[in-house]
């Protein structure tokens, strides 16, 4: 009789557990745990705060496509780029469009450092530049060498890009046109002041 009571009690307990599982929902018990995929900005909140408020945001940053340039790193606290130096930029910005097929190439592009002039995420300045106007050039080129007692008026008015290309040129010194045609674009070669100079 004891075996009968034990069997009855066991059946009763199993039935009770089955009913409780059915009521509670077997999905919660039987479903394997899954890891939820987090987006980059879920963790990189300081980054998001810093760059999202700037006027010019790189398109891939705006669209949260961080993995176009970076490898997903999980818990490893390290910046992992998919490619080295400018190669990551050339994935979207073709060398031909930037002008790397021309004779004279700006030194930062030659050595693989677009980031000398540009912020790859966002900026307060057009073209994701780190500074505005001539200030971006003066990060590397000494301002005193170009702005002495007598300053070329076009430099004061239009800046370095009035005569120079920023990435590359077929002319020396990154001039936008050959000399003297570049100078004659503004100066009258028949004027007395030009002849005197």
NUKOLVEX-813644 format. One record per atom (N, C-alpha, C): x, y, z. Coordinates in steps of 0.2 Angstrom, whole numbers, plus 2048, in hexadecimal, padded with zeros to 3 digits. Layout:
N
XYZ ...
# end
This chain:
197
8047FA800 800800800 804806800 80A806803 80E80B803 81180D7FC 8128087F8 8148097F1 80F80D7ED 80980B7EF 80380E7EC 8028157ED 8038177F4 80281E7F6 8088227F3 80E81F7F3 8148227EF 8128247E8 81081F7E5 80F8207DE 8098257DD 8048257E1 7FE8297E0 8018307E2 8058317E7 8088387E9 80D83A7E3 8118367E0 8158387DB 81183A7D5 80C8377D3 8088397CD 80483F7CF 8028407D5 7FF8467D7 80484C7D6 80A84B7D9 80F8517D8 8118527D1 81284D7CD 81384E7C6 80E8527C2 8088507C4 8028547C1 80285B7C3 80385C7C9 8038637CC 8098677C9 80F8647C8 8148687C5 8128697BD 80F8657BA 80D8657B3 80886B7B2 80386B7B7 7FE8707B7 8018777B8 8068787BD 80987E7BE 80D8807B8 81187C7B5 81487E7AF 8108807AA 80A87D7A9 80687F7A3 8038867A5 8018877AB 7FF88E7AD 8048937AC 80A8927AF 80F8977AF 8128987A7 8118937A3 81389479C 81A89079C 81A88B798 820887797 82588B793 82489078F 82989478B 82E897790 82C899796 83189C79A 83689779D 83489179E 83888C7A1 83C88979B 839887796 83C883791 84088778C 83F88D78B 843892786 84A893788 84F892784 856893786 85789A786 85B89C78A 85D8A378B 8618A6785 85F8AC782 8628AF77C 8658B577E 86B8B777B 86E8BD77C 86B8C2777 8698C877A 8668CD776 86C8D1773 86B8D376C 8708D7769 86F8DE76B 8758E176D 8748E876F 8778EC769 8748F2768 8778F6763 87D8FA766 8818FD762 887900765 88690676A 88190A768 87F91076C 87C90E773 87A907773 87790577A 87C90677F 88390477D 888905782 88C90B782 88D90D77B 89191377A 88D91A77B 88A91B780 886920781 88A927781 890927784 89492D784 89592F77D 89792A779 89892C772 89292F76F 88D92C770 88692E76D 88593576F 886937775 88493D778 889942775 890941774 895945771 89394776A 892942766 89294375F 88B94475C 88594275F 87F94275C 87C94A75C 87F94E760 87D955760 88095975B 886957758 88A95B754 88695C74D 88796174A 884963744 88595E73E 88B95C73D 88C957737 88E95173A 88A94C739 88B94573B 88C940735 89293C736 893938730 88D93372F 88B932729 88592E727 88592872B 88B92472B 88A91D72E 88991E735 88C923738 88A924740 883926741 88092A73C 87992C73D 87592673C 877921738 87391B737 87591573B 879917740 87B912745 87E90C742 88290D73C 886908739 88D90773B 88E907741 895907744 899901741 8968FC73F 89A8F673D 89C8F7736 89A8FC733 89D8FD72C 8A58FF72D 8A7901732 8AE903734 8B18FF739 8AD8FD73E 8AF8FA744 8AD8F3745 8B18EF748 8AF8E8749 8AB8E8750 8A68E4750 8A28E3756 8A78E075B 8A88E3761 8AD8E0766 8AA8DD76C 8A38DD76D 8A18DA773 8A38DD77A 8A68D977E 8A98DC784 8B08DF784 8B38DE77F 8BA8E077E 8BA8E877D 8BD8EB782 8BD8F3782 8C28F577E 8C28F5777 8C78F7773 8C48F976C 8C78FE769 8C4900763 8C78FC75D 8C38F975A 8C58F4754 8C28F674E 8C78F9749 8C58FB743 8C58F573E 8C18F5739 8C18EF734 8C88EF730 8CA8F672F 8D08F772A 8D48FC72E 8DB8FC72C 8DF90172E 8DF90872B 8E190D72F 8E191472C 8DC916727 8DE919722 8D991B71D 8D5916719 8D791071A 8D490A716 8CD90A718 8CB90B71F 8C490B721 8C091071E 8C391671C 8C091B719 8BE91A712 8C391670E 8C3915707 8BE910706 8BB90C70B 8B690870A 8B090B707 8AE911709 8A9915706 8AB91B702 8B091E703 8B3924700 8B89226FB 8B79216F4 8BC91E6F0 8C29236EF 8C79206EE 8CE9236ED 8CD9286E7 8CA9266E2 8C992A6DC 8C59316DD 8C09306E1 8BC9366E3 8C093B6E7 8C49386EC 8C893C6F0 8CD93F6EC 8D093C6E7 8D593F6E3 8DC93C6E4 8DC9366E6 8E29326E8 8E69306E2 8E39316DC 8E692F6D6 8EA9356D3 8EA93B6D6 8ED9416D3 8F49416D5 8F89456D3 9009456D4 9029476DB 8FE94C6DD 90094F6E4 8FB94D6E9 8FD9496EE 8F89476F3 8FA94A6FA 8F594D6FE 8F6950704 8F994B709 8FE94D70D 901948711 8FD944715 8F8946719 8F494271D 8F193C719 8EF93D713 8EC93870F 8F193370D 8F793570C 8FD93170A 8FE92C710 8FE92E716 90092A71B 8FA92771F 8F492871C 8EF92471F 8EB927725 8EB92E725 8E893172B 8E3936729 8DD934726 8D7939725 8D593C72B 8D6939731 8D493B737 8D894173A 8DE943736 8E1949738 8DD94F737 8D994F731 8D5955730 8CD954731 8CB94D731 8C494C731 8C3948738 8BD94973B 8BB944740 8B693F73D 8B793973D 8B493473A 8AD93373C 8AB936742 8A4935745 89F93B744 8A1940746 89D946745 8A194D747 89F952745 8A2959745 89E95F746 8A0964748 89C96A748 89D96E741 8A296B73D 8A496E737 8A296A731 8A196D72B 8A0969725 8A5964723 8A495F720 8A895A71D 8AB956723 8A8957729 8AB95472F 8B2956731 8B495C72F 8BA95F731 8BB960738 8C196073B 8C2961742 8C2968744 8C396C73F 8C3974740 8C097773A 8BF97E73B 8BC981736 8C1985732 8C098672B 8C498A727 8CC988727 8D098E728 8D798D728 8DA98972E 8D6989733 8D898673A 8D997F739 8D697B734 8D7974733 8DE973730 8E097872B 8E7978728 8EC97972D 8EB97E732 8F0980737 8F197B73C 8ED97673C 8EF970741 8F696D73F 8F896E739 8FE96B737 903970734 900975730 90497A72D 904980732 90A983733 90B988738 90898F735 903991739 8FF997737 90499D736 90999E73A 90E9A3739 9119A4732 91299E72F 91599D729 9119A0723 90A9A1724 9069A371F 9029AA721 9029AC727 8FF9B2729 9049B672D 9089B9729 90D9BE72B 90A9C572B 90F9CA72A 90D9D172A 9089D2724 90A9D071E 9069D1718 9039CA717 8FC9CA717 8F99C3715 8F59C470F 8F69BF70B 8F29BF704 8EB9BF706 8E89C4702 8E09C5704 8DC9BF703 8DD9BB6FE 8D99B66FD 8D99B1703 8DF9B0706 8E09AC70C 8DB9AF711 8DB9B5712 8D79B8717 8D09B7716 8CE9B870F 8C79B870D 8C49B170D 8C89AD708 8C59A6707 8C99A070A 8CE9A270D 8D299C710 8D799970B 8DA99470E 8DF98F70A 8DC98C704 8D598A704 8D29876FF 8D198B6F9 8D29916F9 8D29966F3 8D79946EE 8DD9926F0 8E29906EC 8E49886EC 8E39856F2 8E597E6F3 8DF9796F3 8E09736F1 8DC96E6F2 8DD96A6F8 8D99686FB 8DA965702 8DC95E702 8DA95A6FD 8DC9536FC 8E29516F8 8E19546F1 8E69526EC 8E69576E6 8EB9576E2 8EB95B6DC 8F09596D7 8EF95B6D1 8F49596CC 8FA95E6CC 8F99636D0 8FE9696D1 9029686D7 90896B6D7 90C96B6DE 90996F6E3 90B96D6E9 9089716EF 9009716EF 8FD96C6EC 8F696B6EC 8F29716EA 8F69756E5 8F297B6E2 8EC9786DE 8E797C6DE 8E197A6DA 8E297B6D2 8E697F6D0 8E89806C9 8EF9826C9 8F29816C3 8F99826C2 8FA98A6C2 90198B6C4 9039926C4 9059946BD 90499A6BB 9019A06BD 8FA9A06BC 8F699B6B9 8EF99C6B8 8EB99D6BE 8EE9996C4 8EA99A6CA 8EA9A16CC 8F09A46CC 8F19AC6CE 8ED9B06CA 8ED9AF6C3 8E99B36BE 8E29B26BF 8DF9AD6C2 8D89AD6C4 8D69B36C8 8DA9B66CC 8D89BC6D0 8DC9C26CE 8E29C16CC 8E69C76CA 8E79C96C3 8E69CF6C1 8E79D16BA 8EE9D26B9 8F19CE6B4 8F89CE6B2 8FA9D56AF 8F59D96AD 8F79DF6A9 8F79E56AE 8F49E46B5 8F49E96B9 8FB9EB6BC 8FC9F16BD 9039F46BF 9059F16C6 9009F06CA 9029ED6D1 9049E56D0 9019E26CB 9039DB6CA 90A9DB6C7 90C9DF6C2 9129E06BF 9189E26C4 9169E66C9 91B9E86CE 91C9E26D2 9179DE6D4 9189D96D9 91D9D36D5 
# end
